[in-house]
Amino acid sequence: MEIKQVPPQVTKENIPDEWFTPREKNKNEQERLARPSLSYWKDAWRRLSKNYLAMSGLVFIVILIFMAIFGPILSPYEASTGVLSMQYQPPSAEHWFGTDNAGRDVFTRTWEGARISLFVGFMAALIDVTIGIIWGGISGYKGGRTDNVMMRIIEILYGIPYLLVVILLLVVLGPSLMTIIIALTVTGWVGMARIVRGQVMQIKNYEYILASKAFGTKTSRIIRRGLLPNSMGPIIVQMTLTVPSAIFAEAFLSFIGLGISSPNASWGVMANDSLGAILSGNWWTLFFPAFFISLTMFAFNVLGDGLQDALDPKLRK
C-alpha cells in the first residue's frame, strides 16, 4: 500500500479533498450543512474578539464607565470640596492620586470628570446619530431635487468652522453642560448624515428594496426596516469615533474657560487648575487628567478601527 507523505503546510483542517473517499466526502459535506451558520453580528463579534488591540480598548472603556459611575461613590472625599491644609499632597495610601491646589482629592475628581466627559461624549454622539440618520436617510432615499437641496444645506454647514460655531454659542448662551452638548451637535451631525446618505443611495437599488416599492410599502417602513439595518456597520463605526472627538472638545473648552468651571470636576478644568502646579513639581495634578484623556481617546479610536474591520462584509469568511 502506498503511503502518502503529508506536506508540512497541510493541517487537519486543511486536508485536500482528493485524499478523502467518496463516503468521507459525503460525510464531511453533511457535517458542513448541519453546522449552524453565523449571523452577520455574531460573525462580526467573532472577528472583533480576535483583534486584541480593539478588545483592550473595549475593556478599558467598560472599566472607565464602571469607575465613572461608582468611583465617586466609593471615595470618602467630595469632588468639589477640600481642605487647604492638605493641598498638594503627593499620591499616597490616603489619597491615591494626591490632592490639588485646594486640597481636593484628585482620585475623586478624576472619576467625577470622567462622568462629565463620558456624558458629553455619548450624548453628542447620540444626537449626531439621530439627526444624521434622519437627514441622510431621507436625502439618500428621495434623491433628485430633495437630495440636492438637503446636500446644499449640509455643504453650507460643513463650510462653517466647527470650533468657531462652538465658541460663539458658548459665549452667547453661557457656559454650561447642556450648552456644550448643543454647541457640539449644531454642525457635528453633518459627517454622519453624509455617511448615511451614501449607504442609503447604494442599498436602495437592491432587489428587495425595489420589490418593497413595487408592493407599495411606505417610505418610512422601507427606511426603518430595510435601509437602516443594513447601514448600521458604518454608523456604529462613526459613532465610536464621534465620542472621543466630543470628549476632547469638552476638555479643550473647559481648559480655556468656556466649558465646565471650577470647582466642578472636569478633565479640562483639572488640567487648567494644574498648570501653575507643574512649575512647583506637583506633577500628579496634571498627569492623571491628561493620562485619562489620552487613554480614553486611544481606546475609542482602536475600538472604532476594530469595528470597521469586523463589520466590513467584504472581510467575512
N, C-alpha and C positions, 0 to 999 in steps of 0.2 A: 504493500500500500504506500502510495506517495505521500510524503509529509510536507505540508506547505510551510514555508518559512514566513513568519509574521514580521513585516517591516516594523521598525521601531515606532513610526508615527501612527500606526494603527492601534486604536484602543478598543475596549469592549463596546463602547458606544458608537464606534466608527468603523465597524467591520464591513467590507464591501459586500454588496448584495449577491454577487456571483458565488460567494462562499457558502451560501445557505441552500439547503434543499428546497424543493417546491413546498413541502409541508411546513418547513420552518418559515419560509417567506409568507405563506398564508397566515400562520400563527402571529407573526410579527405585525402584519397588516391589521389583523383583527384587534390586537392589543392597542395599536395606534388609534384605531377608530373608536375603541371603547374608552380610551383615555379622555377625561373631560378637558375641553379646550378652555384656555384662559380668556376671560373677558378683557376688553381694552384697558380698564382701570386696574385690574389685577396684574395684567402683564406690565403695565407702567410701574406699578408698585414693586414688582419683582426686579425690574431693571434699575429702579431708583435705589432699592436696597443694596444693590451691588456697587453703587457709587459711594465709596466710603467717605469721600470729602463732603458730598451733599448730605449724607446721613449724619455726619458730625455736625454740620450746620443745623440740621433739624433738631438734633438732641440738644444743642446749645440753646436754640430758640425755645424749646419746651422748658428747659431749666430756667431760662430767663423769665418766661411768663409765670412759672411757678413762684419764683423768688419775688417778682414784682407784685404778686397777689399776697403772698404770705410773709415776705421778708420784713416789711414794716410792722406787721402784727407780732412777729416773733421777737423783734427787738424791744428791749426795755426803754429805749430812748425815743424822744419825739423828733420828727424830722425838721420842724421849724423853730424849735426852742433849744437853747443850750446854756451852758454855764461859762461865763467869761474867764473864770479862773482855770478852766480846763481847755482853753484854746490851744491849738497847735500841738496836741498830744500825738505822738507817733503811734503807728499800729501796735496794738498790744492785745493781751487776753481780754481786757476790759472793753477796749474799742478796737475792733478787728481792723478797720480801715483808718483808724486815727480820728482826730477831730479837726474842724476848720477854724477860721478866724473868730467865730462867735462861740466856740466851744460846742458846736453841734456834731453829733455822731455822723461821720462820713458814710459808714455802712448803711445806716437807716436812710440817709438822704440819697444814696446811690439807688436803692431799690424803690424809693418814692419817685425819684426821677425816671426810673425805668417804667413805672406806671404811666406817667405822663407821656413819655416818648412812645411807648407801645400803643397807648390810646390814640394819640395823634396819628401815628403811622397807619394803624388798622382802620381808623375812621376815614382818613383821607383816601386810602386805597379802596374802601368800600363805596364811598361816594363816587370816586372816579370810575369804578367798575359799573356802578348803576347807571350813571349818566352816559358813559361811553357805550354800554351795551344798547341802551335805548336809541341814542343818536346814531351810532354806527350801524345798528341793525336796520333801522328804518331807511337810512341813506343807501345802504348797500342793496337792500331788497327792492325798494321802489325804483331806484335808478332814474335815468332821464333827467328831467328838469328839477325834480325834487332833490336828487343827488347833487346836481350842480350847485343849487342854492345852499344846501347844507354844507357842502365841502368848501364853498367860498367863505362861509362864516367860520369854519374851522381854520382856514388859512389865515384869516384876519387875526383870530385869537392866537394862532401859532406864531404870528409875526410880532406880537407884543412881548417885550422882555418879561419873562416869568417872574424874576426877582423884583423887578420894578413894580409890577402889579401887587405882589405880596406886601412890599414895604408901604406902598401908598394906602392900601386897605387897612393895614395895621395903624398907620398914622391917623387916618380918618376915623376909623371905628374904635381905636384904642386897643392896647394890648390885652388880650385875654385868651383863654384856651379855645373857646369857640371861634373867636376871630381868627386865630391861627389856622384852624381847620377850614374855615370858609375861604381864607386867603389862599391856602394851598390847593383848594379844589376849584377855584374860579376858572382857571385855564388848565389845571392838571389832568382833566379828563380827555383832553384833545388827543393825546397819544393812544389811549385806549380805544377811542372812537374810530381812529384810523385803522387800527388792527382789526377791530370787529368788522368794519366795513369791508376790508379786503377779504376776510374769511367768508363773510356772507355772500359777496359777489362771486366767489369761487364755488361755494356749495349750492347756491340757488339754482344752478343749471344741472344739478344731478337728477337722475331719473325719478327718484322717489319724491323730490320736491315738485317736479313738473307734473307727476301723477296727482299729487295733492291739489295742485292748482286746477287740474282738469276736473277733479271731483268737487270743486267748489269749496274747498276748505278755507276758513277765514285766514286772513293775513296774520293776525296776531297769534293764531294757533300754529301756523307754519313756522313763524319765527321762534315761538316758545318751545315747540316740540320737535322741530326738525332742524332748524339752523343753529340755534344757540348750543344745544348739547354737543354738536359736532365742532363747535368753535371753542370749547372750554379749555382745551390744551393751551393755546396761545394766551387766552385770557388769564388763566391761573399763573402762567409764567410772568406775564406783565404785572400782575398784582404783586407777586413776590419781589419784583424789582421796584415797585412803587412804594412799598412800605419803608425800605431803608432810605429812599430819597426824601420821604416826608420826615423821617426821624432826624436825618441830618439837617434838613431845613429848619425844623423846630429848634434843634440845638444851636444852629447858627443865629437864628433870630433872637433866641434868649441870650446868647452870648453878646450880641451887640445892643441888647437892651430893648428890643422890640417885641419880645415874647413874654414868657413867664418871668415874673420879677421876684427877687428875694424878699422875704425869707422862704417863699415856696421853693420846693426842691425840683430841680430840672438839671439834666446833664449839662446843658448850656449855661445855666445860672451858676452851677458849681464850678465850671471852667472859668467863668468870668470872675467869680469871687476869689479864685485861687491864683490869679495872675501875679499879684504882689507877693504872695507867699512863696512862689518859686525862687525869688531872689534871696529869700532868707533861708532856703534849704528845706522848706516844708513840702517836699515833692509829692507826698501822698494825696494832697488836696486836689491836684490836677491829674495825677496818674490814673486814679480809678474811674472818674467820669470819661476821660479820654480813651482809656482802655476799653470800656464797655461800649462806647460809641463805635469805635473801630471794629471791635469783635462782632457787634450786632450787625453792622453793615456788611462785613465779610461773610457772616453766616447766611444772611438773606441772599446775598449775591451767589454764593456757591450752591445754595439750595435752588435758586432760580435757574442756574445753569444745568444742574442735575435734572430738574423737572423738564427743562427744554429738551434734553436728550431722551428722557424717559417717555415723554408724551408725543414724541415725533413718530407718526405712523410709518415713516419710511424705514425706521430702525427696528420695527417689530420682526421677530423671528418666529 
